[in-house]
Amino acid sequence: MIVNIKDKIKNLNIVIGCPIGCRYCYARRNCERFHIIDDFSKPQFFEKKLRLFESTKSKVFLLTGMSDLAYWKKDWLERVIEKAESTPQNTYLFLTKRPELLDIDTQLDNLWFGVTITCSAERDRIITLRKNVRAKHYFVTFEPLSDGVGNVDLTGVEWVVIGTETGNCKGKISTERNWANSLSMHSVSRGIPVFMKEDLKGIMPIEEMVQQFPEEFKL
């Protein structure tokens, strides 16, 4: 059975908005469609959502489903980390496409920092993330995977997510089976769990769909 990642990892959009302007950005489209904020290019912090961290049952939260960590204000991140420290039962995930703009130092065990890579030209983002974010846990999302990324350096990475572009945007590039399969094998051979997102169904045969989570997530 193919697992939908959203059934396991909950989006908690504590910040909404991002100025990057990716062609394939579903978050911008949803924001404009449902009029969530007036200007998606100007991120807003929804501090009241911090109370949702307080759960007796452990959960894994993605906090950047509609934002990029690089464009969070410093005090927003400080408040989130403070709350995360007081809720160690949960795991919190952060993503960025601009690791060069970050400067973070934390050793909290329930914080995971990730970087998004879509093509081979962006491979060095992993190195930049490790340099600018001094943390205990790192992960990488290769989505939408738009070419064969080749021999990527996964040093320090503890989870790899692979996905393709969805929707019908102009210029859409569908992930090829061999790109995803090669990246998956490269990761698994290094002992790194891999999660192929449900949108790869139809590109990847069911028997080749790898859907693993880190043990630390307790899912």
C-alpha positions as CSV (number, residue, x, y, z in Angstrom):
1,M,0.0,0.0,0.0
2,I,1.3,3.4,-0.9
3,V,1.5,5.8,2.0
4,N,0.6,9.5,1.6
5,I,3.3,11.4,3.5
6,K,0.7,13.9,4.8
7,D,-1.0,11.1,6.8
8,K,2.2,10.7,8.8
9,I,3.7,14.2,8.9
10,K,1.4,17.0,9.7
11,N,1.7,20.4,8.0
12,L,1.6,23.2,10.6
13,N,2.0,26.4,8.7
14,I,3.1,28.6,11.5
15,V,4.6,31.0,8.9
16,I,2.8,31.6,5.6
17,G,4.5,33.4,2.7
18,C,7.7,33.2,0.6
19,P,9.4,35.7,-1.8
20,I,11.3,33.1,-3.9
21,G,8.6,32.7,-6.5
22,C,9.1,29.1,-7.8
23,R,7.3,28.4,-11.0
24,Y,5.7,25.2,-9.5
25,C,4.8,26.7,-6.1
26,Y,1.6,25.1,-4.9
27,A,1.6,27.1,-1.7
28,R,1.3,30.4,-3.5
29,R,-1.5,29.1,-5.6
30,N,-3.4,27.8,-2.5
31,C,-2.8,31.1,-0.7
32,E,-4.2,33.1,-3.6
33,R,-7.1,30.7,-4.2
34,F,-8.2,30.8,-0.5
35,H,-7.1,34.3,0.3
36,I,-5.1,33.2,3.3
37,I,-2.9,36.3,3.4
38,D,-2.9,39.4,1.2
39,D,0.6,39.2,-0.2
40,F,2.3,35.8,-0.4
41,S,5.7,37.4,-1.0
42,K,5.6,38.9,2.5
43,P,5.7,36.1,5.1
44,Q,3.5,36.3,8.1
45,F,3.9,34.6,11.5
46,F,0.9,33.0,13.1
47,E,2.1,32.9,16.7
48,K,-1.2,31.5,18.1
49,K,-0.5,28.2,16.3
50,L,2.3,27.5,18.8
51,R,-0.4,26.1,21.1
52,L,-0.8,23.2,18.6
53,F,2.7,22.0,19.7
54,E,1.1,21.0,23.0
55,S,0.0,17.4,22.3
56,T,0.2,14.5,24.7
57,K,0.7,12.1,21.7
58,S,4.0,12.5,19.8
59,K,3.7,14.0,16.3
60,V,6.0,15.0,13.5
61,F,5.3,18.5,12.2
62,L,6.5,20.1,9.0
63,L,6.6,23.8,9.8
64,T,7.5,25.2,6.4
65,G,4.9,23.8,4.1
66,M,3.9,27.3,3.0
67,S,7.1,29.2,3.7
68,D,10.9,29.0,3.5
69,L,12.9,29.0,6.7
70,A,15.4,31.4,5.2
71,Y,12.8,34.1,5.2
72,W,11.6,33.7,8.8
73,K,12.4,36.6,11.1
74,K,14.9,35.7,13.8
75,D,12.5,36.2,16.6
76,W,9.9,33.9,14.9
77,L,12.4,31.1,14.9
78,E,13.5,31.8,18.4
79,R,9.9,31.5,19.7
80,V,9.4,28.3,17.7
81,I,12.6,26.7,19.0
82,E,11.7,27.7,22.6
83,K,8.3,26.0,22.2
84,A,9.9,23.0,20.6
85,E,12.3,22.6,23.5
86,S,9.3,22.5,25.9
87,T,7.6,19.8,23.8
88,P,10.2,17.2,23.3
89,Q,7.6,14.5,22.5
90,N,7.2,16.0,19.0
91,T,9.6,16.2,16.0
92,Y,9.8,19.4,14.0
93,L,11.0,19.7,10.4
94,F,12.2,22.9,8.6
95,L,12.9,23.3,4.9
96,T,14.8,25.8,2.9
97,K,15.9,26.5,-0.7
98,R,18.3,29.2,0.5
99,P,20.6,27.7,3.1
100,E,23.2,30.4,2.3
101,L,20.9,32.9,4.2
102,L,20.8,30.9,7.4
103,D,22.8,31.1,10.6
104,I,21.4,28.7,13.1
105,D,23.0,26.9,16.1
106,T,21.0,24.4,18.0
107,Q,21.5,20.9,19.4
108,L,17.9,20.1,20.2
109,D,17.3,16.5,19.4
110,N,13.7,17.0,18.0
111,L,14.7,19.6,15.3
112,W,15.4,18.4,11.8
113,F,16.7,20.9,9.2
114,G,16.3,20.1,5.5
115,V,17.2,21.5,2.1
116,T,15.3,21.2,-1.2
117,I,17.1,20.2,-4.3
118,T,15.5,19.9,-7.7
119,C,18.5,19.3,-10.0
120,S,22.2,18.6,-10.2
121,A,23.1,22.3,-10.2
122,E,21.7,22.6,-6.7
123,R,23.7,19.7,-5.1
124,D,26.0,22.0,-3.1
125,R,23.0,23.2,-1.0
126,I,23.6,20.3,1.3
127,I,27.1,21.4,2.1
128,T,25.9,25.0,2.6
129,L,23.1,23.7,4.9
130,R,25.6,21.8,7.1
131,K,27.9,24.9,7.3
132,N,25.2,27.4,8.1
133,V,23.0,25.3,10.3
134,R,24.8,23.6,13.2
135,A,22.3,21.0,14.3
136,K,21.9,17.4,15.1
137,H,19.7,16.2,12.2
138,Y,19.6,16.9,8.5
139,F,17.4,15.8,5.7
140,V,17.0,16.5,1.9
141,T,14.0,16.7,-0.2
142,F,14.6,16.1,-3.9
143,E,11.4,17.5,-5.3
144,P,10.3,18.2,-7.8
145,L,13.2,16.1,-9.1
146,S,13.9,17.5,-12.6
147,D,17.1,15.7,-13.6
148,G,19.5,13.0,-12.5
149,V,21.3,14.7,-9.7
150,G,24.3,12.4,-10.0
151,N,26.8,11.7,-7.3
152,V,25.4,13.9,-4.5
153,D,27.3,14.2,-1.2
154,L,24.9,13.0,1.5
155,T,27.3,13.3,4.4
156,G,25.4,13.9,7.6
157,V,22.0,13.4,5.9
158,E,19.6,11.1,7.9
159,W,16.6,11.1,5.5
160,V,15.9,11.5,1.8
161,V,12.5,12.4,0.3
162,I,12.0,12.1,-3.5
163,G,9.0,13.5,-5.4
164,T,7.9,14.8,-8.8
165,E,6.1,17.9,-10.0
166,T,2.3,17.8,-9.7
167,G,-0.3,20.0,-11.4
168,N,-0.3,21.3,-14.9
169,C,2.1,24.3,-14.8
170,K,3.7,25.5,-18.0
171,G,7.1,23.9,-18.4
172,K,6.3,21.0,-16.2
173,I,9.1,18.4,-16.0
174,S,8.1,14.9,-15.0
175,T,10.6,12.9,-13.0
176,E,12.0,9.9,-14.8
177,R,12.1,6.5,-13.2
178,N,15.9,6.1,-13.5
179,W,16.5,9.5,-11.8
180,A,14.4,8.5,-8.7
181,N,15.7,4.9,-8.6
182,S,19.3,5.9,-8.9
183,L,19.0,8.5,-6.1
184,S,17.1,6.0,-3.9
185,M,19.8,3.3,-4.3
186,H,22.5,5.8,-3.7
187,S,20.9,6.8,-0.4
188,V,19.9,3.3,0.8
189,S,23.4,2.0,0.1
190,R,24.6,4.5,2.7
191,G,22.1,3.5,5.2
192,I,19.9,6.5,4.7
193,P,16.1,5.9,4.8
194,V,14.3,7.0,1.7
195,F,10.7,8.1,1.2
196,M,9.3,8.2,-2.3
197,K,6.2,10.4,-2.3
198,E,2.9,9.1,-3.5
199,D,3.1,11.3,-6.6
200,L,5.7,9.0,-8.0
201,K,3.1,6.3,-8.3
202,G,2.8,5.6,-12.0
203,I,6.4,6.6,-12.6
204,M,7.8,4.0,-10.3
205,P,6.5,0.4,-10.3
206,I,4.9,-0.4,-7.0
207,E,7.6,-2.9,-6.1
208,E,10.2,-0.2,-6.4
209,M,8.4,2.4,-4.3
210,V,10.6,2.9,-1.2
211,Q,8.8,4.6,1.7
212,Q,10.9,4.7,4.8
213,F,11.0,7.1,7.8
214,P,13.8,7.7,10.3
215,E,13.4,5.6,13.4
216,E,13.5,8.8,15.5
217,F,10.1,9.8,14.0
218,K,8.5,6.9,15.8
219,L,5.9,6.5,13.1
